[in-house]
Amino acid sequence: MTACILQDYRTDRCVNCTHLCPHRVAFHGLNDNGGRTADVKTPKDYRHVTLSTSPCRKAQSDIYRKLDVYASTFKRHLTGGERAKSLYLWSESPGTGKTTTAAALLNAWIASEYLVAIKDGEQPSQTNAYFLDVTELQTSYNLATMTKDESALKAIGKQISDAQQASFAVLDDIGVRKATEAFRAYIHALINHRTASGLPTVYTSNLDISEMATVFDDRLYDRIRDQCAIFEFDGESKRGRR
């Protein structure tokens, strides 16, 4: 049975966990079919990955040591202390572990917020974070505008709104190709809202952060790099090795 994302926070590493554990059900649903990891739109392949179990931890060991420290700031952020920064994870080569790592950080946030709420005697949020595949969104947007599909455009608007409001968000594959003026306005509104509200965001891209000024514009580039730590991933593609 695949481990629960709570395992990094338990001394027993959830070794005695069963599919009926209420905490596991909260994160992954019965028989891993739902739960918070699904509700925040994390792709299915990444719903169980953690910083300690990530298959790219060994190859990106220097980065992961820093990310362990970064994830330790989540609790302070959630309890009104130090604000967690945003991150920009990039590499020229695809498949170096950026998306896997971003998902692991998203899962760490979900687990941290869940534990803080439980400790305070509150009901944990069901959708306190959000995973947005920007390339997929752009494809959907282009198709919807081309076919004048109003229902699809409404759904895209909801995705943008959900990503804007989430306490923590992953914007995956940002800036892969040229964006239309209208789509760029969507992404600018999303990022502008998050940075202005002090909401941490993890971006992944195959482009150096400076190229965001060309793909989007100078204003969006400035917004993305505001309070943002940059990590360049090394190596060749690891796809197919999970």
C-alpha positions in Angstrom: 0.0 0.0 0.0 1.4 3.4 -0.9 2.2 5.5 2.1 0.2 8.5 3.3 1.7 12.0 2.9 1.5 12.3 6.7 4.4 9.8 7.0 7.0 12.6 7.1 5.4 13.9 10.3 5.0 10.6 12.2 7.8 8.9 14.2 6.5 5.5 13.0 6.5 6.6 9.4 2.9 5.3 9.1 4.2 1.7 8.9 1.0 0.4 10.5 -1.3 2.5 8.4 -4.4 0.9 6.9 -6.7 2.1 4.2 -9.3 2.9 6.9 -7.0 5.3 8.9 -9.1 8.4 9.2 -6.1 10.7 8.5 -5.2 8.6 5.4 -8.8 8.8 4.2 -8.7 12.6 4.7 -5.7 12.9 2.5 -6.3 10.2 -0.1 -9.9 9.0 0.3 -11.0 5.4 0.6 -8.7 3.1 -1.5 -6.7 6.2 -2.6 -9.7 7.4 -4.6 -10.2 11.1 -3.6 -9.3 13.1 -0.5 -7.5 16.4 -0.2 -4.7 15.5 -2.6 -7.3 15.0 -5.3 -9.4 18.0 -4.3 -6.5 20.3 -4.8 -6.0 18.9 -8.4 -2.6 17.3 -7.8 -2.1 14.8 -10.7 -2.7 11.3 -9.6 0.9 10.1 -10.0 2.1 12.7 -7.5 -0.5 12.4 -4.7 1.6 10.3 -2.4 5.0 11.9 -3.0 6.8 13.6 -0.1 10.1 15.4 0.2 11.6 12.3 1.9 10.2 9.8 -0.7 10.7 11.8 -3.8 12.5 9.8 -6.5 14.6 12.8 -7.4 15.8 13.5 -3.9 19.1 11.7 -4.5 19.8 13.4 -7.9 18.9 16.8 -6.5 20.3 16.3 -3.0 21.6 19.9 -2.5 18.3 21.4 -3.5 16.3 19.0 -1.3 18.4 19.8 1.8 17.4 23.4 1.3 13.8 22.5 0.6 13.6 20.6 3.9 14.5 23.9 5.6 12.0 25.7 3.4 9.1 23.3 4.3 9.9 23.8 8.0 8.7 27.4 7.6 5.2 26.3 6.7 4.0 25.9 10.2 5.4 29.3 11.2 3.6 30.9 8.2 0.3 29.1 9.1 0.5 30.2 12.7 1.0 33.9 11.9 4.8 33.9 12.0 7.4 34.1 9.2 6.0 34.3 5.7 6.9 31.3 3.5 8.6 32.5 0.3 7.7 31.5 -3.2 10.0 29.2 -5.3 11.0 29.1 -8.9 12.1 25.6 -9.9 13.6 25.4 -13.4 15.9 23.4 -15.8 16.5 23.6 -19.5 15.9 19.8 -19.7 12.4 18.4 -19.0 12.0 15.5 -16.6 14.5 16.5 -14.0 12.0 16.3 -11.1 10.6 19.8 -11.0 6.9 18.8 -11.0 7.5 15.9 -8.6 9.3 18.3 -6.2 6.5 20.9 -6.5 3.9 18.3 -5.8 5.9 17.1 -2.7 6.0 20.6 -1.4 2.3 21.0 -2.0 1.7 17.8 -0.1 3.9 19.1 2.7 1.8 22.2 2.9 -1.5 20.2 3.0 -0.1 18.0 5.8 1.2 21.0 7.7 -2.0 23.0 7.5 -4.0 19.8 8.5 -1.8 19.3 11.6 -2.0 22.9 12.6 -5.8 22.9 12.4 -6.1 19.6 14.3 -3.9 20.9 17.1 -6.0 24.1 17.3 -9.2 22.0 17.5 -10.4 23.3 14.1 -11.8 21.6 11.0 -9.0 21.3 8.4 -9.7 22.9 5.1 -10.6 20.5 2.3 -9.1 22.7 -0.5 -6.4 24.8 1.1 -4.0 24.5 -1.8 -4.1 24.2 -5.6 -2.1 22.6 -8.4 -2.5 24.3 -11.8 -0.9 23.0 -15.0 -0.4 26.2 -16.8 0.3 24.6 -20.2 -2.8 22.5 -20.0 -4.8 25.5 -19.0 -3.4 27.5 -22.0 -4.4 24.6 -24.3 -7.9 24.5 -22.9 -8.2 28.3 -23.1 -7.1 28.4 -26.8 -9.5 25.6 -27.7 -12.4 27.2 -25.8 -11.9 30.6 -27.4 -11.5 29.1 -30.8 -14.8 27.1 -30.4 -16.5 29.9 -28.4 -17.2 27.3 -25.7 -18.7 29.5 -22.9 -19.0 26.6 -20.4 -15.3 25.8 -20.9 -14.3 29.4 -20.4 -16.4 29.5 -17.2 -14.6 26.4 -15.9 -11.2 28.0 -16.8 -12.2 31.1 -14.9 -13.0 29.0 -11.8 -9.6 27.4 -12.1 -7.9 30.8 -12.1 -10.1 31.9 -9.2 -9.3 28.8 -7.1 -5.6 29.2 -7.8 -5.8 32.9 -6.8 -7.4 32.2 -3.5 -5.4 29.0 -2.4 -3.2 29.4 0.6 -0.5 27.6 -1.4 -0.3 27.0 -5.1 1.8 25.2 -7.7 1.9 26.8 -11.2 3.4 24.0 -13.2 5.1 24.5 -16.6 4.8 28.2 -16.7 6.0 30.0 -19.8 6.3 27.0 -22.1 5.2 28.9 -25.2 4.0 32.3 -26.3 0.8 33.4 -24.7 -2.0 35.5 -26.2 -2.7 38.9 -24.7 -5.9 37.6 -23.2 -4.4 34.5 -21.6 -1.4 36.6 -20.4 -3.9 38.9 -18.6 -5.4 35.8 -16.8 -2.0 34.7 -15.6 -1.0 38.2 -14.6 -4.1 38.6 -12.6 -3.5 35.3 -10.9 0.2 36.0 -10.0 -0.5 39.6 -9.1 -3.2 38.6 -6.6 -1.0 35.9 -5.0 2.0 38.1 -4.6 0.0 41.1 -3.4 -1.7 38.8 -0.8 1.6 37.2 0.4 0.5 33.7 -0.7 3.4 31.4 -1.4 3.6 30.0 -4.9 5.8 27.3 -6.5 6.5 27.8 -10.2 8.1 25.2 -12.4 9.5 26.0 -15.9 12.0 25.0 -18.5 13.0 28.6 -18.8 15.3 30.8 -16.7 13.2 33.2 -14.7 14.6 36.2 -16.7 12.8 34.8 -19.8 9.5 35.4 -18.2 9.9 39.0 -19.2 9.9 37.9 -22.9 7.2 35.2 -22.6 4.9 37.5 -20.6 6.1 41.0 -19.8 8.3 43.0 -17.5 5.6 43.5 -14.9 4.8 39.8 -14.6 8.5 39.0 -14.4 8.9 41.4 -11.5 5.9 39.9 -9.8 7.2 36.3 -10.2 10.6 37.1 -8.8 9.2 39.1 -5.8 10.1 37.2 -2.6 11.0 34.2 -4.7 14.0 31.8 -4.3 15.3 30.2 -7.5 16.5 26.6 -7.8 18.0 25.3 -11.0 17.7 21.5 -11.4 20.6 19.6 -12.8 20.9 16.4 -14.9 19.1 14.6 -17.6 15.5 13.5 -17.8 14.4 11.0 -15.1 11.0 10.3 -16.7 10.0 6.7 -16.8 12.0 5.9 -13.7 9.4 6.6 -11.0 
